[in-house]
Amino acid sequence: MSVLVQQQAESSLGRAQVPAQRAWDALSQHGLPPSPRNYELLHTFFSGANPPLSECLGPCLAPGALLTEEQASAFYDTCIAGASTEASVLEGAGRLAEAAGALAERVAGGREALAGYGETLSHWSGRLVARPTADELMTALVALISETEAAQARNRLLEVQLAASAEHIGTLHRDLVEARRAAATDALTGLANRTTFDRFLRESVARTRADTGSTFSLILLDIDHFKGLNDRHGHRFGDQVLRLVGRLLSDKTTDRDLAARYGGEEFAIVLGEAGIGTGVALAQEICGRLRAQRLVKRGTGDVVGQVTISAGVAQCRPGEAARDVIERADRALYEAKRTGRDRVCPTPKAAVA
């Protein structure tokens, strides 16, 4: 294509786009649905290619006048759908119709936002098969270009919005996960906090009531002479000990169990589907591992004496409440403290069902 021909084509296309913009403005001004029929009606009017339409439609588009959906439909049927077409460039029309049809197939089944674009393509694909005139072919070309550019703009905006929304949603999700984790976790030890423990214990009790074959054991642990450790070595060392105990408990529990910081220097473990024997064995293992630790103060490197822990264990009885299990485990813990510390005491065997 020569430069002159290209310039002429671009100039023609530019002039043809003016009616397209005026058609969109009129649709908005009169509150008409942006359907293919309404768009073609108004585009044809503003292009001046259909004198009968200009005569009928002109008064309805005058300043202060109103064009209704019923009027638009009637004008379309009379002046456009019922008008005879002239012979024109059938090869170009066929290629354009084929392209519009192919695009319509691609758009079909796509996002809801592109439904109007697909309707326009289908509309013009059907009309271009019926031997259009050159003016009608130009109208179709401009309409398809305008609709395609509008669809591309909507898609670009949609992609940007979706990307921003996805990032925002991802951030919200991470924040929510972190907030839920923080609300359920003791910040110092990383174990479950007291609120989470209370809920888990109630749920465990409820399961034993619903299923008489189900059971669990509760271990309450308390670091021996913890106040003295804080007084002699400082709270930073006390926190170091608490974190160490937290790691020991976390390492020895599974997904069906719960290890929690019960309060201060007290800890708790709910052992799912475990009898009192299993609970006692685990508590003894934890006591032994802590006793064997060689504790060094961070910062100074000073070696600290042995740190020990005491534990009481109770197995849930059928039908009892969560507070009853805690009370019996607490009594067993008190007995471990009373009889020398650094040991594990179970509830009396006679008290276990």
C-alpha positions in Angstrom: 0.0 0.0 0.0 1.4 3.4 -1.0 1.8 6.2 1.5 -0.9 8.2 -0.2 -3.4 5.3 -0.2 -2.5 4.6 3.5 -3.1 8.2 4.4 -6.4 8.3 2.6 -7.5 5.1 4.3 -6.5 6.5 7.7 -8.3 9.7 7.0 -11.4 7.8 6.0 -11.2 5.7 9.1 -10.8 8.7 11.2 -13.9 10.4 9.8 -15.8 7.1 10.2 -15.0 6.9 13.9 -16.8 10.2 14.5 -20.2 8.7 14.0 -19.2 5.8 16.2 -18.4 8.1 19.1 -21.6 10.1 18.6 -23.6 6.8 18.5 -22.1 5.8 21.9 -22.8 9.3 23.3 -26.5 9.1 22.2 -27.0 5.7 23.7 -25.8 7.0 27.0 -27.8 10.3 26.7 -31.1 8.5 26.0 -30.5 5.6 28.4 -30.7 3.0 25.7 -29.2 -0.4 26.2 -25.9 -0.7 24.2 -27.2 -3.5 22.1 -25.9 -4.2 18.6 -29.2 -3.1 17.0 -29.3 0.2 18.9 -25.7 0.9 18.1 -26.1 0.2 14.4 -29.2 2.4 14.3 -27.5 5.4 15.8 -24.2 4.9 13.9 -26.1 4.7 10.6 -28.0 7.9 11.5 -24.9 9.8 12.4 -23.0 8.6 9.3 -25.8 10.0 7.1 -25.8 6.9 5.0 -29.6 6.2 5.3 -31.7 9.3 4.4 -35.0 7.6 5.3 -33.6 6.9 8.8 -32.3 10.4 9.1 -35.8 11.8 8.4 -37.5 9.5 10.9 -35.0 9.5 13.7 -33.8 13.1 13.5 -36.7 14.6 15.5 -36.2 12.1 18.3 -32.6 13.1 18.6 -33.2 16.8 18.6 -32.3 18.8 21.8 -34.8 18.1 24.5 -36.4 15.2 22.6 -36.4 11.6 23.9 -35.7 8.3 22.0 -37.3 5.3 23.7 -36.4 1.7 23.3 -39.7 1.0 21.5 -39.1 3.8 19.0 -35.5 2.7 18.3 -36.7 -0.9 17.6 -39.4 0.3 15.2 -37.0 2.6 13.3 -34.5 -0.3 13.1 -37.0 -2.7 11.6 -38.4 -0.1 9.2 -35.3 1.7 8.0 -32.5 -0.9 8.4 -33.7 -4.4 8.7 -36.3 -4.0 6.0 -34.2 -1.9 3.6 -32.8 -3.6 0.5 -29.0 -3.9 0.1 -26.9 -3.0 -2.9 -24.2 -5.2 -4.4 -20.8 -4.4 -2.9 -17.4 -5.8 -2.2 -18.5 -9.3 -1.4 -15.0 -10.7 -0.9 -14.2 -8.1 1.8 -17.5 -8.6 3.4 -17.0 -12.3 3.5 -13.6 -12.0 5.1 -14.9 -9.6 7.7 -17.8 -11.8 8.4 -15.5 -14.8 8.8 -13.3 -12.9 11.1 -16.2 -11.6 13.2 -17.6 -15.1 13.3 -14.3 -16.6 14.5 -14.0 -13.9 17.2 -17.5 -14.5 18.3 -16.7 -18.2 18.7 -13.7 -17.4 20.8 -15.6 -14.9 22.9 -18.5 -17.3 23.4 -18.4 -19.0 26.7 -15.9 -16.3 28.0 -16.2 -13.9 30.8 -19.5 -12.2 31.4 -17.8 -8.9 30.8 -17.3 -9.8 27.2 -20.9 -10.9 26.6 -21.8 -7.7 24.9 -18.7 -7.9 22.6 -19.6 -11.4 21.6 -23.2 -10.3 20.7 -21.9 -7.5 18.6 -19.5 -9.8 16.7 -22.3 -12.3 16.1 -24.6 -9.6 14.9 -22.2 -8.2 12.4 -21.1 -11.6 11.3 -24.7 -12.4 10.3 -25.4 -9.1 8.6 -22.2 -9.1 6.5 -23.2 -12.4 4.8 -26.2 -10.7 3.2 -24.4 -8.7 0.4 -23.9 -5.4 2.2 -23.3 -2.1 0.5 -19.9 -0.3 0.8 -21.3 2.1 3.3 -22.7 -0.7 5.4 -19.4 -2.5 5.1 -17.6 0.6 6.4 -20.2 0.9 9.2 -19.5 -2.7 10.2 -15.8 -2.2 10.0 -15.9 0.9 12.3 -18.3 -0.8 14.7 -16.1 -3.9 15.0 -13.0 -1.7 15.4 -14.7 0.3 18.1 -16.1 -2.7 19.9 -12.7 -4.5 19.7 -10.8 -1.5 21.1 -13.4 -1.1 23.8 -13.2 -4.8 24.7 -9.4 -4.6 24.7 -9.5 -1.6 27.0 -12.0 -3.5 29.3 -9.8 -6.5 29.3 -6.6 -4.5 30.1 -8.5 -2.7 32.9 -10.0 -6.0 34.1 -6.5 -7.7 34.1 -5.1 -4.8 36.2 -8.0 -4.9 38.5 -7.8 -8.7 38.9 -4.1 -8.5 39.5 -4.6 -5.8 42.1 -7.5 -7.7 43.7 -5.6 -10.9 43.7 -2.6 -9.2 45.5 -5.0 -7.5 47.9 -6.8 -10.7 48.6 -3.5 -12.6 49.1 -2.4 -9.9 51.6 -5.7 -10.1 53.4 -5.4 -13.9 53.5 -1.9 -13.8 54.9 -2.9 -11.2 57.5 -5.9 -13.3 58.5 -3.9 -16.4 58.8 -1.3 -14.5 60.9 -4.0 -12.9 63.0 -5.7 -16.3 63.7 -2.3 -17.9 64.5 -1.4 -15.0 66.8 -4.8 -15.2 68.5 -4.3 -18.9 69.2 -0.6 -18.9 70.0 1.5 -18.0 73.0 4.0 -15.4 71.6 7.0 -16.5 73.7 6.9 -20.3 73.4 5.0 -20.8 70.1 2.7 -23.2 71.8 -1.1 -22.9 71.9 -2.3 -20.2 74.4 -4.8 -20.7 77.3 -7.8 -19.8 75.1 -6.9 -22.4 72.5 -6.3 -25.0 75.2 -9.6 -24.4 76.9 -11.4 -24.8 73.6 -9.5 -27.9 72.6 -10.1 -29.5 76.0 -13.9 -28.9 75.8 -13.9 -30.4 72.3 -12.0 -33.4 73.6 -14.5 -33.9 76.4 -17.4 -33.6 74.0 -15.9 -36.4 71.8 -15.6 -38.7 74.8 -19.3 -38.1 75.6 -20.3 -38.8 72.0 -18.1 -41.9 71.7 -17.8 -44.0 74.8 -14.8 -45.8 73.2 -12.9 -42.5 72.9 -10.6 -41.1 75.7 -7.7 -38.7 76.3 -5.2 -37.9 79.0 -4.3 -34.5 80.4 -0.8 -33.6 81.6 -0.2 -30.5 83.7 3.5 -29.4 84.1 5.1 -26.7 86.2 8.8 -25.7 86.1 10.3 -26.2 89.6 11.5 -23.1 91.5 10.9 -20.9 88.5 10.6 -17.7 90.5 14.1 -18.4 92.0 15.5 -18.8 88.5 14.2 -15.4 87.5 15.4 -13.8 90.7 19.0 -15.3 90.4 19.5 -15.1 86.6 17.0 -12.6 85.3 13.9 -12.7 83.3 15.8 -13.1 80.0 17.0 -16.4 81.2 13.6 -17.3 82.5 12.2 -16.7 79.0 15.0 -18.9 77.6 13.8 -21.7 79.9 10.2 -21.2 78.9 11.1 -21.4 75.2 13.1 -24.6 75.9 10.2 -26.3 77.6 8.0 -25.1 74.7 10.2 -26.9 72.2 10.3 -30.1 74.3 6.6 -30.2 74.4 6.1 -29.4 70.8 8.6 -32.1 69.7 6.7 -34.8 71.7 3.2 -34.1 70.5 1.4 -35.0 67.3 -1.4 -33.5 65.2 -4.1 -35.2 67.4 -2.6 -33.7 70.6 -2.3 -30.2 71.9 0.6 -28.6 73.8 -0.1 -25.3 75.4 1.3 -22.7 77.8 -1.3 -22.9 80.6 -0.1 -19.8 82.4 3.2 -18.4 83.7 5.6 -21.3 84.1 2.8 -23.9 83.8 2.2 -26.0 80.7 -0.4 -28.5 79.6 -0.7 -31.4 77.1 -3.9 -33.0 75.9 -3.0 -36.4 74.5 -5.7 -37.6 72.1 -6.8 -41.3 72.3 -4.2 -42.0 75.1 -4.7 -43.7 78.5 -3.0 -42.6 81.7 -0.1 -45.0 81.1 0.8 -43.2 77.9 0.4 -39.8 79.6 2.7 -40.8 82.5 5.4 -42.2 80.1 5.4 -39.0 78.0 5.6 -36.8 81.1 8.5 -38.8 82.5 10.3 -38.5 79.1 9.9 -34.7 79.1 11.1 -34.5 82.7 14.2 -36.5 81.9 15.0 -34.5 78.8 14.8 -31.2 80.6 16.9 -32.5 83.5 19.6 -33.6 81.1 19.8 -30.2 79.4 23.0 -28.2 79.9 21.7 -24.7 80.2 23.9 -21.7 79.3 22.9 -18.1 79.7 22.8 -16.3 76.4 25.0 -13.3 76.3 27.3 -14.3 79.2 27.9 -18.0 78.4 27.6 -18.8 82.1 26.6 -22.4 82.9 23.4 -22.6 85.0 22.5 -25.4 87.3 20.0 -28.0 86.5 16.4 -27.0 85.7 13.6 -29.5 86.4 9.9 -29.8 86.0 7.0 -31.6 87.7 3.9 -33.1 86.2 0.5 -34.5 87.1 -1.5 -36.8 84.8 -5.2 -37.5 84.6 -7.3 -39.6 82.2 -10.7 -38.3 81.2 -13.5 -40.2 82.8 -16.7 -40.9 80.8 -19.3 -38.1 81.4 -17.1 -35.7 83.4 -16.6 -32.1 82.6 -13.4 -30.4 81.4 -13.0 -28.6 84.8 -13.1 -32.0 86.5 -10.2 -33.4 84.4 -8.2 -30.2 85.1 -8.9 -30.5 88.8 -7.7 -34.1 89.1 -4.6 -33.4 87.0 -3.8 -30.3 89.1 -4.1 -32.4 92.3 -1.6 -34.9 90.9 0.7 -32.1 90.0 0.5 -30.7 93.5 1.4 -34.2 94.8 4.5 -34.3 92.6 5.5 -30.9 94.0 4.8 -32.0 97.6 6.8 -35.2 97.3 10.0 -33.7 96.0 9.5 -32.2 92.5 11.2 -33.3 89.3 8.7 -36.2 89.1 5.4 -37.3 87.6 2.4 -38.3 89.6 -0.8 -39.8 88.1 -4.2 -39.7 89.6 -4.8 -42.8 91.8 -5.5 -45.9 89.7 -8.9 -46.3 91.5 -10.0 -43.0 90.1 -9.5 -44.1 86.5 -12.5 -45.7 84.9 
